[in-house]
Amino acid sequence: MSTSASQPATKRERPVIAIDGPAGAGKSTMAAHLARRFGFLNLETGAMYRALALKAIQNDLGFEDEDALMDVASRTRIQLEPQLEGNRVILDGQDVSRRIRDTDVTAAASQVSVHRRLRAWMVDQQRILGAHGGVVMEGRDIGTVVFPDAEVKIFLDAAPEVRGNRRYKQTLPGEAAPVKVTESAIVQELKERDARDRNRLDSPLRPASDAVILDSTAMTLDEVLAAAEQVVRKHVENSKLHQ
């Protein structure tokens, strides 16, 4: 159904930008920024899983039934259309951008995404969407599995204590409301997730051998985004020189 990502049929005119890294590193923020900055499509893997989960809901499927999910996936078309803020998500010709953010779809997506064959199907779809380049994609194994031939690979990392602090600040409620989640609990959760991601047998979290590693532990958000821009701009400029 798709050309192998490691052996593209033709040279892409615009690059694939792969952003990998642990949870809470800021990959989504970086992907959205680079997509806007360079006019690329932000391939949101989460939105794609949500769209398929919505299709499962519409067909009254059990989220644990991988065979049924694979059957409906084979008859599903998911498109992402870039907008100024995020993407429009089109499911079988219908705009579901808002619907897929509802809580029932969110819960369903987390259950649907655990199936290995379904994840392989989704990787195929992502490769098709990114085949011609001009895309930014973030995740855990984009530069190593989904697009091993990506022209630009960034591995965004940070100490778990720093990532935990950032997430803790995002969860702080108003002054009158009690704080239900402690910073130490968030840090511990990230450390446990890091261990699972890095040690899993299927596509473990690790930098691609040719990835640019950005450690944002001691960097501000503006500094991180500027560094990422520089990596992409260097590739674009070098490509023009060799045309």
GUSE-254783 format. One record per residue: residue number from 1; residue in one letter; x, y negated, z of N, C-alpha, C in turn. Coordinates in nm, 2 decimals. Layout:
% residues N
(node NUM, "A", (X, Y, Z), (X, Y, Z), (X, Y, Z))
...
END
This chain:
% residues 243
(node 1, "M", (0.08, 0.12, 0.00), (0.00, 0.00, 0.00), (0.09, -0.13, 0.00))
(node 2, "S", (0.21, -0.12, 0.05), (0.30, -0.23, 0.05), (0.44, -0.19, 0.02))
(node 3, "T", (0.52, -0.29, -0.03), (0.66, -0.27, -0.05), (0.73, -0.26, 0.08))
(node 4, "S", (0.83, -0.17, 0.09), (0.91, -0.17, 0.22), (0.97, -0.30, 0.25))
(node 5, "A", (0.97, -0.34, 0.38), (1.02, -0.47, 0.41), (1.17, -0.48, 0.40))
(node 6, "S", (1.24, -0.36, 0.41), (1.38, -0.36, 0.40), (1.43, -0.36, 0.26))
(node 7, "Q", (1.34, -0.34, 0.16), (1.38, -0.35, 0.02), (1.28, -0.42, -0.06))
(node 8, "P", (1.27, -0.56, -0.05), (1.18, -0.64, -0.12), (1.19, -0.62, -0.27))
(node 9, "A", (1.08, -0.62, -0.34), (1.09, -0.60, -0.49), (1.15, -0.72, -0.56))
(node 10, "T", (1.13, -0.84, -0.51), (1.19, -0.96, -0.57), (1.24, -1.05, -0.46))
(node 11, "K", (1.33, -1.14, -0.50), (1.39, -1.24, -0.40), (1.28, -1.34, -0.37))
(node 12, "R", (1.26, -1.37, -0.24), (1.16, -1.46, -0.20), (1.21, -1.61, -0.22))
(node 13, "E", (1.12, -1.69, -0.27), (1.16, -1.83, -0.29), (1.16, -1.91, -0.16))
(node 14, "R", (1.08, -1.87, -0.07), (1.07, -1.93, 0.06), (1.10, -1.83, 0.17))
(node 15, "P", (1.16, -1.86, 0.28), (1.20, -1.76, 0.38), (1.09, -1.71, 0.47))
(node 16, "V", (1.11, -1.59, 0.52), (1.04, -1.54, 0.63), (1.12, -1.57, 0.76))
(node 17, "I", (1.05, -1.64, 0.86), (1.12, -1.67, 0.98), (1.06, -1.58, 1.09))
(node 18, "A", (1.15, -1.50, 1.14), (1.11, -1.40, 1.25), (1.15, -1.45, 1.38))
(node 19, "I", (1.06, -1.46, 1.48), (1.09, -1.50, 1.61), (1.06, -1.39, 1.71))
(node 20, "D", (1.16, -1.34, 1.78), (1.14, -1.23, 1.88), (1.18, -1.28, 2.01))
(node 21, "G", (1.14, -1.21, 2.12), (1.19, -1.24, 2.25), (1.09, -1.19, 2.35))
(node 22, "P", (1.13, -1.20, 2.48), (1.05, -1.15, 2.59), (0.92, -1.24, 2.61))
(node 23, "A", (0.83, -1.18, 2.69), (0.71, -1.26, 2.73), (0.74, -1.39, 2.80))
(node 24, "G", (0.67, -1.49, 2.77), (0.69, -1.62, 2.84), (0.81, -1.70, 2.79))
(node 25, "A", (0.87, -1.66, 2.68), (0.99, -1.74, 2.63), (0.95, -1.86, 2.56))
(node 26, "G", (0.83, -1.87, 2.51), (0.78, -1.98, 2.43), (0.78, -1.96, 2.28))
(node 27, "K", (0.77, -1.83, 2.24), (0.77, -1.80, 2.10), (0.66, -1.86, 2.02))
(node 28, "S", (0.54, -1.85, 2.08), (0.42, -1.90, 2.01), (0.43, -2.05, 1.98))
(node 29, "T", (0.48, -2.13, 2.08), (0.50, -2.27, 2.07), (0.60, -2.30, 1.96))
(node 30, "M", (0.71, -2.22, 1.96), (0.81, -2.24, 1.85), (0.76, -2.21, 1.72))
(node 31, "A", (0.68, -2.10, 1.70), (0.63, -2.05, 1.57), (0.53, -2.16, 1.52))
(node 32, "A", (0.44, -2.21, 1.60), (0.35, -2.31, 1.56), (0.42, -2.44, 1.52))
(node 33, "H", (0.53, -2.48, 1.59), (0.60, -2.60, 1.56), (0.67, -2.58, 1.42))
(node 34, "L", (0.74, -2.47, 1.40), (0.82, -2.45, 1.28), (0.72, -2.44, 1.16))
(node 35, "A", (0.61, -2.38, 1.18), (0.51, -2.37, 1.07), (0.46, -2.51, 1.03))
(node 36, "R", (0.43, -2.59, 1.13), (0.39, -2.73, 1.09), (0.50, -2.81, 1.03))
(node 37, "R", (0.62, -2.80, 1.09), (0.74, -2.88, 1.04), (0.78, -2.85, 0.90))
(node 38, "F", (0.77, -2.72, 0.86), (0.82, -2.68, 0.73), (0.71, -2.64, 0.63))
(node 39, "G", (0.58, -2.66, 0.68), (0.47, -2.63, 0.59), (0.45, -2.48, 0.56))
(node 40, "F", (0.49, -2.39, 0.66), (0.47, -2.25, 0.64), (0.35, -2.20, 0.71))
(node 41, "L", (0.31, -2.07, 0.68), (0.20, -2.01, 0.74), (0.25, -1.94, 0.87))
(node 42, "N", (0.17, -1.97, 0.98), (0.20, -1.91, 1.11), (0.12, -1.78, 1.11))
(node 43, "L", (0.19, -1.66, 1.09), (0.13, -1.53, 1.10), (0.10, -1.49, 1.24))
(node 44, "E", (-0.02, -1.52, 1.29), (-0.05, -1.49, 1.43), (-0.10, -1.35, 1.44))
(node 45, "T", (-0.01, -1.26, 1.50), (-0.04, -1.12, 1.51), (-0.16, -1.10, 1.60))
(node 46, "G", (-0.17, -1.19, 1.71), (-0.28, -1.17, 1.80), (-0.41, -1.20, 1.74))
(node 47, "A", (-0.42, -1.30, 1.65), (-0.54, -1.33, 1.58), (-0.58, -1.21, 1.49))
(node 48, "M", (-0.49, -1.15, 1.43), (-0.52, -1.04, 1.34), (-0.58, -0.92, 1.42))
(node 49, "Y", (-0.52, -0.89, 1.54), (-0.57, -0.78, 1.62), (-0.71, -0.82, 1.67))
(node 50, "R", (-0.73, -0.94, 1.70), (-0.86, -0.99, 1.75), (-0.97, -0.97, 1.64))
(node 51, "A", (-0.93, -1.00, 1.51), (-1.02, -0.99, 1.40), (-1.06, -0.84, 1.38))
(node 52, "L", (-0.97, -0.75, 1.39), (-1.00, -0.61, 1.38), (-1.08, -0.56, 1.50))
(node 53, "A", (-1.06, -0.61, 1.62), (-1.14, -0.58, 1.73), (-1.28, -0.62, 1.71))
(node 54, "L", (-1.30, -0.74, 1.65), (-1.43, -0.79, 1.63), (-1.51, -0.70, 1.53))
(node 55, "K", (-1.43, -0.65, 1.43), (-1.49, -0.55, 1.33), (-1.54, -0.43, 1.40))
(node 56, "A", (-1.46, -0.38, 1.50), (-1.50, -0.26, 1.58), (-1.62, -0.29, 1.66))
(node 57, "I", (-1.63, -0.41, 1.72), (-1.75, -0.45, 1.79), (-1.88, -0.45, 1.70))
(node 58, "Q", (-1.86, -0.51, 1.58), (-1.97, -0.52, 1.49), (-2.02, -0.38, 1.44))
(node 59, "N", (-1.93, -0.28, 1.44), (-1.96, -0.15, 1.40), (-1.99, -0.06, 1.52))
(node 60, "D", (-1.99, -0.11, 1.64), (-2.03, -0.04, 1.76), (-1.94, 0.08, 1.78))
(node 61, "L", (-1.80, 0.06, 1.76), (-1.71, 0.17, 1.77), (-1.65, 0.17, 1.91))
(node 62, "G", (-1.61, 0.29, 1.96), (-1.54, 0.31, 2.08), (-1.40, 0.27, 2.06))
(node 63, "F", (-1.34, 0.18, 2.15), (-1.21, 0.13, 2.13), (-1.10, 0.24, 2.15))
(node 64, "E", (-1.14, 0.35, 2.21), (-1.05, 0.46, 2.23), (-1.04, 0.56, 2.11))
(node 65, "D", (-1.14, 0.54, 2.02), (-1.15, 0.63, 1.90), (-1.06, 0.59, 1.79))
(node 66, "E", (-0.94, 0.63, 1.79), (-0.84, 0.58, 1.69), (-0.88, 0.62, 1.55))
(node 67, "D", (-0.94, 0.74, 1.53), (-0.98, 0.79, 1.39), (-1.08, 0.69, 1.34))
(node 68, "A", (-1.18, 0.66, 1.42), (-1.29, 0.57, 1.37), (-1.24, 0.43, 1.35))
(node 69, "L", (-1.14, 0.39, 1.43), (-1.08, 0.26, 1.41), (-1.00, 0.25, 1.28))
(node 70, "M", (-0.93, 0.36, 1.25), (-0.85, 0.36, 1.13), (-0.94, 0.37, 1.01))
(node 71, "D", (-1.05, 0.43, 1.02), (-1.15, 0.44, 0.91), (-1.20, 0.30, 0.88))
(node 72, "V", (-1.24, 0.23, 0.98), (-1.30, 0.09, 0.96), (-1.19, 0.00, 0.91))
(node 73, "A", (-1.06, 0.02, 0.96), (-0.95, -0.07, 0.92), (-0.93, -0.06, 0.77))
(node 74, "S", (-0.94, 0.06, 0.72), (-0.92, 0.09, 0.58), (-1.01, 0.01, 0.49))
(node 75, "R", (-1.13, -0.03, 0.55), (-1.23, -0.11, 0.48), (-1.24, -0.25, 0.52))
(node 76, "T", (-1.13, -0.30, 0.58), (-1.12, -0.44, 0.64), (-1.02, -0.53, 0.57))
(node 77, "R", (-1.06, -0.65, 0.55), (-0.97, -0.75, 0.49), (-0.96, -0.87, 0.58))
(node 78, "I", (-0.83, -0.89, 0.63), (-0.81, -1.00, 0.72), (-0.72, -1.11, 0.65))
(node 79, "Q", (-0.76, -1.23, 0.65), (-0.68, -1.34, 0.58), (-0.66, -1.45, 0.69))
(node 80, "L", (-0.54, -1.51, 0.68), (-0.51, -1.63, 0.76), (-0.49, -1.74, 0.67))
(node 81, "E", (-0.56, -1.85, 0.69), (-0.55, -1.97, 0.61), (-0.49, -2.09, 0.70))
(node 82, "P", (-0.37, -2.14, 0.66), (-0.31, -2.24, 0.74), (-0.39, -2.37, 0.75))
(node 83, "Q", (-0.40, -2.43, 0.87), (-0.47, -2.56, 0.89), (-0.37, -2.64, 0.97))
(node 84, "L", (-0.40, -2.77, 0.99), (-0.31, -2.86, 1.07), (-0.29, -2.80, 1.21))
(node 85, "E", (-0.39, -2.75, 1.27), (-0.38, -2.69, 1.40), (-0.42, -2.54, 1.39))
(node 86, "G", (-0.32, -2.46, 1.39), (-0.35, -2.31, 1.39), (-0.39, -2.27, 1.25))
(node 87, "N", (-0.46, -2.15, 1.25), (-0.51, -2.09, 1.12), (-0.66, -2.07, 1.13))
(node 88, "R", (-0.72, -2.07, 1.01), (-0.85, -2.01, 1.00), (-0.84, -1.86, 0.98))
(node 89, "V", (-0.92, -1.79, 1.05), (-0.91, -1.64, 1.04), (-1.03, -1.60, 0.96))
(node 90, "I", (-1.01, -1.53, 0.85), (-1.12, -1.49, 0.76), (-1.13, -1.33, 0.77))
(node 91, "L", (-1.24, -1.28, 0.82), (-1.26, -1.14, 0.82), (-1.37, -1.10, 0.72))
(node 92, "D", (-1.32, -1.02, 0.62), (-1.41, -0.98, 0.51), (-1.49, -1.09, 0.45))
(node 93, "G", (-1.42, -1.21, 0.43), (-1.48, -1.32, 0.37), (-1.55, -1.42, 0.46))
(node 94, "Q", (-1.56, -1.38, 0.59), (-1.63, -1.47, 0.69), (-1.53, -1.54, 0.78))
(node 95, "D", (-1.55, -1.66, 0.81), (-1.47, -1.74, 0.90), (-1.51, -1.70, 1.05))
(node 96, "V", (-1.41, -1.63, 1.11), (-1.44, -1.59, 1.25), (-1.34, -1.65, 1.35))
(node 97, "S", (-1.29, -1.77, 1.31), (-1.18, -1.83, 1.39), (-1.23, -1.86, 1.53))
(node 98, "R", (-1.35, -1.90, 1.55), (-1.40, -1.93, 1.69), (-1.44, -1.80, 1.76))
(node 99, "R", (-1.51, -1.71, 1.68), (-1.57, -1.59, 1.74), (-1.46, -1.51, 1.81))
(node 100, "I", (-1.34, -1.50, 1.74), (-1.24, -1.41, 1.80), (-1.18, -1.45, 1.93))
(node 101, "R", (-1.21, -1.58, 1.97), (-1.16, -1.63, 2.09), (-1.25, -1.60, 2.21))
(node 102, "D", (-1.37, -1.54, 2.18), (-1.46, -1.51, 2.29), (-1.40, -1.39, 2.38))
(node 103, "T", (-1.45, -1.39, 2.50), (-1.39, -1.30, 2.60), (-1.40, -1.15, 2.56))
(node 104, "D", (-1.52, -1.12, 2.50), (-1.54, -0.97, 2.47), (-1.44, -0.93, 2.36))
(node 105, "V", (-1.41, -1.02, 2.27), (-1.32, -0.99, 2.16), (-1.17, -0.98, 2.22))
(node 106, "T", (-1.14, -1.07, 2.31), (-1.01, -1.07, 2.37), (-0.99, -0.94, 2.44))
(node 107, "A", (-1.09, -0.89, 2.52), (-1.07, -0.77, 2.59), (-1.06, -0.65, 2.50))
(node 108, "A", (-1.14, -0.65, 2.39), (-1.14, -0.54, 2.29), (-1.00, -0.54, 2.22))
(node 109, "A", (-0.94, -0.65, 2.19), (-0.82, -0.65, 2.12), (-0.71, -0.58, 2.19))
(node 110, "S", (-0.71, -0.60, 2.33), (-0.60, -0.54, 2.41), (-0.61, -0.39, 2.41))
(node 111, "Q", (-0.74, -0.34, 2.39), (-0.76, -0.19, 2.39), (-0.73, -0.14, 2.25))
(node 112, "V", (-0.77, -0.21, 2.15), (-0.75, -0.16, 2.01), (-0.60, -0.16, 1.98))
(node 113, "S", (-0.52, -0.25, 2.03), (-0.38, -0.26, 1.99), (-0.29, -0.16, 2.04))
(node 114, "V", (-0.34, -0.07, 2.13), (-0.25, 0.03, 2.19), (-0.23, 0.15, 2.10))
(node 115, "H", (-0.31, 0.17, 2.00), (-0.30, 0.28, 1.91), (-0.19, 0.27, 1.81))
(node 116, "R", (-0.10, 0.37, 1.81), (0.02, 0.37, 1.72), (-0.01, 0.36, 1.57))
(node 117, "R", (-0.10, 0.44, 1.53), (-0.14, 0.44, 1.38), (-0.20, 0.30, 1.34))
(node 118, "L", (-0.28, 0.25, 1.43), (-0.34, 0.12, 1.40), (-0.24, 0.01, 1.40))
(node 119, "R", (-0.14, 0.02, 1.49), (-0.03, -0.08, 1.49), (0.05, -0.07, 1.36))
(node 120, "A", (0.07, 0.05, 1.31), (0.14, 0.07, 1.18), (0.06, 0.01, 1.07))
(node 121, "W", (-0.07, 0.03, 1.07), (-0.16, -0.03, 0.97), (-0.14, -0.18, 0.97))
(node 122, "M", (-0.14, -0.24, 1.09), (-0.13, -0.38, 1.11), (0.00, -0.44, 1.06))
(node 123, "V", (0.11, -0.36, 1.08), (0.24, -0.40, 1.03), (0.23, -0.41, 0.88))
(node 124, "D", (0.17, -0.31, 0.81), (0.15, -0.31, 0.67), (0.08, -0.44, 0.62))
(node 125, "Q", (-0.02, -0.48, 0.69), (-0.10, -0.60, 0.66), (-0.01, -0.72, 0.67))
(node 126, "Q", (0.07, -0.73, 0.78), (0.16, -0.84, 0.80), (0.27, -0.85, 0.70))
(node 127, "R", (0.31, -0.74, 0.65), (0.42, -0.74, 0.55), (0.36, -0.79, 0.42))
(node 128, "I", (0.23, -0.75, 0.39), (0.17, -0.80, 0.27), (0.15, -0.95, 0.27))
(node 129, "L", (0.11, -1.00, 0.38), (0.08, -1.14, 0.40), (0.22, -1.22, 0.39))
(node 130, "G", (0.32, -1.16, 0.43), (0.45, -1.23, 0.43), (0.54, -1.20, 0.32))
(node 131, "A", (0.49, -1.12, 0.23), (0.58, -1.07, 0.12), (0.64, -1.17, 0.03))
(node 132, "H", (0.57, -1.29, 0.02), (0.63, -1.39, -0.07), (0.70, -1.50, 0.01))
(node 133, "G", (0.71, -1.48, 0.14), (0.78, -1.58, 0.22), (0.70, -1.70, 0.26))
(node 134, "G", (0.76, -1.80, 0.31), (0.70, -1.92, 0.36), (0.61, -1.89, 0.48))
(node 135, "V", (0.66, -1.80, 0.57), (0.58, -1.76, 0.69), (0.67, -1.76, 0.81))
(node 136, "V", (0.60, -1.79, 0.92), (0.67, -1.78, 1.05), (0.59, -1.67, 1.13))
(node 137, "M", (0.66, -1.58, 1.20), (0.59, -1.47, 1.27), (0.67, -1.45, 1.40))
(node 138, "E", (0.59, -1.44, 1.51), (0.66, -1.41, 1.64), (0.61, -1.29, 1.70))
(node 139, "G", (0.69, -1.22, 1.78), (0.65, -1.10, 1.85), (0.77, -1.04, 1.92))
(node 140, "R", (0.77, -0.90, 1.93), (0.87, -0.83, 2.00), (0.97, -0.76, 1.90))
(node 141, "D", (0.92, -0.73, 1.78), (1.00, -0.65, 1.69), (0.99, -0.70, 1.55))
(node 142, "I", (0.97, -0.83, 1.53), (0.95, -0.88, 1.40), (1.08, -0.87, 1.31))
(node 143, "G", (1.19, -0.91, 1.37), (1.31, -0.91, 1.30), (1.38, -0.77, 1.29))
(node 144, "T", (1.33, -0.67, 1.37), (1.39, -0.54, 1.37), (1.30, -0.44, 1.29))
(node 145, "V", (1.17, -0.46, 1.30), (1.08, -0.36, 1.24), (0.99, -0.41, 1.13))
(node 146, "V", (0.92, -0.52, 1.16), (0.82, -0.57, 1.07), (0.89, -0.64, 0.95))
(node 147, "F", (0.98, -0.73, 0.97), (1.05, -0.79, 0.86), (1.20, -0.78, 0.89))
(node 148, "P", (1.26, -0.66, 0.87), (1.41, -0.65, 0.90), (1.49, -0.73, 0.79))
(node 149, "D", (1.42, -0.77, 0.68), (1.49, -0.84, 0.58), (1.46, -0.99, 0.59))
(node 150, "A", (1.41, -1.04, 0.70), (1.38, -1.18, 0.72), (1.50, -1.26, 0.69))
(node 151, "E", (1.48, -1.37, 0.62), (1.60, -1.46, 0.59), (1.64, -1.54, 0.72))
(node 152, "V", (1.55, -1.56, 0.81), (1.59, -1.63, 0.93), (1.53, -1.55, 1.05))
(node 153, "K", (1.62, -1.52, 1.14), (1.58, -1.44, 1.26), (1.63, -1.52, 1.39))
(node 154, "I", (1.53, -1.54, 1.48), (1.57, -1.61, 1.60), (1.52, -1.52, 1.72))
(node 155, "F", (1.61, -1.50, 1.81), (1.57, -1.43, 1.93), (1.57, -1.53, 2.05))
(node 156, "L", (1.45, -1.57, 2.09), (1.43, -1.67, 2.20), (1.43, -1.60, 2.33))
(node 157, "D", (1.52, -1.64, 2.42), (1.53, -1.58, 2.55), (1.53, -1.68, 2.66))
(node 158, "A", (1.52, -1.64, 2.78), (1.53, -1.73, 2.90), (1.53, -1.64, 3.02))
(node 159, "A", (1.59, -1.68, 3.13), (1.59, -1.60, 3.25), (1.45, -1.59, 3.30))
(node 160, "P", (1.41, -1.47, 3.36), (1.28, -1.45, 3.40), (1.23, -1.55, 3.50))
(node 161, "E", (1.32, -1.60, 3.59), (1.28, -1.70, 3.69), (1.23, -1.83, 3.62))
(node 162, "V", (1.30, -1.86, 3.51), (1.26, -1.98, 3.44), (1.13, -1.96, 3.36))
(node 163, "R", (1.12, -1.85, 3.30), (0.99, -1.82, 3.23), (0.88, -1.81, 3.33))
(node 164, "G", (0.90, -1.75, 3.44), (0.80, -1.75, 3.55), (0.76, -1.88, 3.60))
(node 165, "N", (0.85, -1.97, 3.62), (0.83, -2.10, 3.66), (0.74, -2.18, 3.56))
(node 166, "R", (0.77, -2.17, 3.43), (0.70, -2.23, 3.33), (0.55, -2.18, 3.33))
(node 167, "R", (0.53, -2.05, 3.34), (0.40, -2.00, 3.34), (0.32, -2.04, 3.46))
(node 168, "Y", (0.39, -2.05, 3.57), (0.33, -2.08, 3.70), (0.27, -2.23, 3.69))
(node 169, "K", (0.35, -2.32, 3.63), (0.31, -2.45, 3.62), (0.19, -2.46, 3.52))
(node 170, "Q", (0.18, -2.37, 3.43), (0.07, -2.37, 3.34), (-0.06, -2.33, 3.40))
(node 171, "T", (-0.05, -2.25, 3.51), (-0.17, -2.19, 3.58), (-0.21, -2.28, 3.70))
(node 172, "L", (-0.13, -2.38, 3.73), (-0.17, -2.47, 3.84), (-0.31, -2.53, 3.82))
(node 173, "P", (-0.40, -2.52, 3.92), (-0.53, -2.58, 3.91), (-0.53, -2.72, 3.96))
(node 174, "G", (-0.65, -2.78, 3.96), (-0.66, -2.92, 4.02), (-0.62, -2.92, 4.16))
(node 175, "E", (-0.59, -3.04, 4.21), (-0.55, -3.05, 4.35), (-0.65, -2.99, 4.45))
(node 176, "A", (-0.77, -3.00, 4.42), (-0.87, -2.95, 4.52), (-0.89, -2.80, 4.52))
(node 177, "A", (-0.84, -2.73, 4.42), (-0.86, -2.59, 4.41), (-0.74, -2.51, 4.46))
(node 178, "P", (-0.77, -2.40, 4.52), (-0.66, -2.32, 4.58), (-0.57, -2.26, 4.47))
(node 179, "V", (-0.45, -2.23, 4.50), (-0.36, -2.17, 4.40), (-0.37, -2.02, 4.43))
(node 180, "K", (-0.42, -1.94, 4.33), (-0.44, -1.80, 4.35), (-0.33, -1.71, 4.31))
(node 181, "V", (-0.24, -1.76, 4.23), (-0.12, -1.68, 4.18), (0.00, -1.75, 4.23))
(node 182, "T", (0.09, -1.67, 4.29), (0.22, -1.72, 4.33), (0.32, -1.72, 4.22))
(node 183, "E", (0.42, -1.80, 4.23), (0.53, -1.81, 4.13), (0.61, -1.68, 4.14))
(node 184, "S", (0.63, -1.63, 4.26), (0.71, -1.50, 4.27), (0.64, -1.38, 4.21))
(node 185, "A", (0.51, -1.38, 4.22), (0.43, -1.27, 4.16), (0.44, -1.28, 4.00))
(node 186, "I", (0.44, -1.40, 3.95), (0.45, -1.41, 3.80), (0.59, -1.37, 3.76))
(node 187, "V", (0.69, -1.41, 3.83), (0.83, -1.37, 3.79), (0.84, -1.21, 3.80))
(node 188, "Q", (0.79, -1.15, 3.90), (0.80, -1.01, 3.92), (0.73, -0.94, 3.80))
(node 189, "E", (0.61, -0.99, 3.77), (0.53, -0.93, 3.65), (0.61, -0.94, 3.52))
(node 190, "L", (0.68, -1.05, 3.50), (0.76, -1.07, 3.38), (0.88, -0.97, 3.38))
(node 191, "K", (0.94, -0.95, 3.50), (1.05, -0.86, 3.50), (1.01, -0.72, 3.47))
(node 192, "E", (0.89, -0.68, 3.52), (0.84, -0.55, 3.50), (0.80, -0.53, 3.35))
(node 193, "R", (0.75, -0.64, 3.29), (0.71, -0.63, 3.15), (0.84, -0.62, 3.06))
(node 194, "D", (0.94, -0.70, 3.10), (1.07, -0.69, 3.03), (1.13, -0.55, 3.03))
(node 195, "A", (1.12, -0.49, 3.15), (1.17, -0.35, 3.16), (1.09, -0.25, 3.06))
(node 196, "R", (0.96, -0.27, 3.06), (0.88, -0.18, 2.97), (0.91, -0.21, 2.83))
(node 197, "D", (0.92, -0.34, 2.79), (0.95, -0.38, 2.65), (1.08, -0.33, 2.60))
(node 198, "R", (1.18, -0.35, 2.69), (1.32, -0.32, 2.65), (1.35, -0.17, 2.65))
(node 199, "N", (1.28, -0.09, 2.73), (1.30, 0.05, 2.74), (1.20, 0.14, 2.67))
(node 200, "R", (1.10, 0.09, 2.61), (1.01, 0.17, 2.54), (1.07, 0.24, 2.42))
(node 201, "L", (1.02, 0.36, 2.39), (1.08, 0.44, 2.28), (1.04, 0.38, 2.14))
(node 202, "D", (0.92, 0.33, 2.13), (0.87, 0.28, 2.01), (0.90, 0.13, 1.99))
(node 203, "S", (0.99, 0.10, 1.91), (1.03, -0.04, 1.88), (1.06, -0.12, 2.00))
(node 204, "P", (1.17, -0.09, 2.07), (1.21, -0.16, 2.20), (1.25, -0.30, 2.17))
(node 205, "L", (1.23, -0.39, 2.26), (1.26, -0.53, 2.25), (1.42, -0.54, 2.25))
(node 206, "R", (1.47, -0.60, 2.14), (1.61, -0.62, 2.13), (1.64, -0.72, 2.01))
(node 207, "P", (1.74, -0.80, 2.02), (1.77, -0.89, 1.91), (1.82, -0.81, 1.79))
(node 208, "A", (1.78, -0.85, 1.67), (1.83, -0.80, 1.55), (1.98, -0.83, 1.54))
(node 209, "S", (2.06, -0.75, 1.48), (2.21, -0.77, 1.48), (2.24, -0.90, 1.41))
(node 210, "D", (2.16, -0.96, 1.32), (2.19, -1.08, 1.26), (2.10, -1.20, 1.31))
(node 211, "A", (2.04, -1.18, 1.42), (1.96, -1.29, 1.48), (2.04, -1.40, 1.55))
(node 212, "V", (1.99, -1.52, 1.54), (2.04, -1.63, 1.62), (1.98, -1.63, 1.75))
(node 213, "I", (2.06, -1.61, 1.86), (2.00, -1.60, 1.99), (2.00, -1.74, 2.06))
(node 214, "L", (1.88, -1.78, 2.09), (1.86, -1.91, 2.16), (1.82, -1.88, 2.31))
(node 215, "D", (1.91, -1.92, 2.40), (1.87, -1.90, 2.54), (1.83, -2.04, 2.60))
(node 216, "S", (1.70, -2.04, 2.63), (1.64, -2.17, 2.67), (1.64, -2.20, 2.82))
(node 217, "T", (1.72, -2.11, 2.89), (1.72, -2.12, 3.04), (1.75, -2.26, 3.08))
(node 218, "A", (1.85, -2.33, 3.02), (1.89, -2.46, 3.07), (1.85, -2.57, 2.96))
(node 219, "M", (1.75, -2.54, 2.88), (1.71, -2.64, 2.78), (1.57, -2.69, 2.80))
(node 220, "T", (1.55, -2.81, 2.75), (1.41, -2.86, 2.75), (1.34, -2.81, 2.63))
(node 221, "L", (1.21, -2.82, 2.63), (1.13, -2.78, 2.51), (1.17, -2.85, 2.39))
(node 222, "D", (1.19, -2.98, 2.39), (1.24, -3.06, 2.28), (1.37, -3.01, 2.22))
(node 223, "E", (1.46, -2.97, 2.32), (1.59, -2.92, 2.28), (1.58, -2.79, 2.21))
(node 224, "V", (1.49, -2.70, 2.26), (1.48, -2.57, 2.20), (1.42, -2.58, 2.06))
(node 225, "L", (1.32, -2.66, 2.04), (1.25, -2.68, 1.91), (1.35, -2.74, 1.81))
(node 226, "A", (1.43, -2.84, 1.86), (1.53, -2.90, 1.77), (1.63, -2.80, 1.73))
(node 227, "A", (1.68, -2.71, 1.82), (1.77, -2.61, 1.78), (1.72, -2.51, 1.68))
(node 228, "A", (1.59, -2.47, 1.70), (1.53, -2.38, 1.60), (1.51, -2.45, 1.47))
(node 229, "E", (1.47, -2.58, 1.46), (1.47, -2.65, 1.34), (1.60, -2.65, 1.27))
(node 230, "Q", (1.71, -2.67, 1.34), (1.84, -2.67, 1.28), (1.87, -2.54, 1.22))
(node 231, "V", (1.84, -2.43, 1.28), (1.86, -2.30, 1.22), (1.79, -2.28, 1.09))
(node 232, "V", (1.66, -2.32, 1.09), (1.58, -2.31, 0.96), (1.63, -2.40, 0.86))
(node 233, "R", (1.66, -2.52, 0.90), (1.71, -2.62, 0.80), (1.84, -2.58, 0.73))
(node 234, "K", (1.93, -2.52, 0.81), (2.06, -2.47, 0.76), (2.03, -2.37, 0.66))
(node 235, "H", (1.94, -2.28, 0.68), (1.91, -2.18, 0.58), (1.86, -2.24, 0.45))
(node 236, "V", (1.76, -2.33, 0.47), (1.70, -2.40, 0.35), (1.81, -2.47, 0.27))
(node 237, "E", (1.89, -2.54, 0.34), (2.00, -2.62, 0.27), (2.09, -2.52, 0.19))
(node 238, "N", (2.13, -2.41, 0.26), (2.22, -2.32, 0.20), (2.16, -2.25, 0.08))
(node 239, "S", (2.03, -2.23, 0.09), (1.96, -2.17, -0.03), (1.96, -2.26, -0.15))
(node 240, "K", (1.94, -2.39, -0.12), (1.94, -2.49, -0.23), (2.08, -2.49, -0.30))
(node 241, "L", (2.18, -2.48, -0.22), (2.32, -2.48, -0.28), (2.35, -2.37, -0.37))
(node 242, "H", (2.28, -2.25, -0.35), (2.31, -2.13, -0.42), (2.20, -2.11, -0.54))
(node 243, "Q", (2.12, -2.20, -0.56), (2.02, -2.19, -0.66), (2.08, -2.22, -0.80))
END
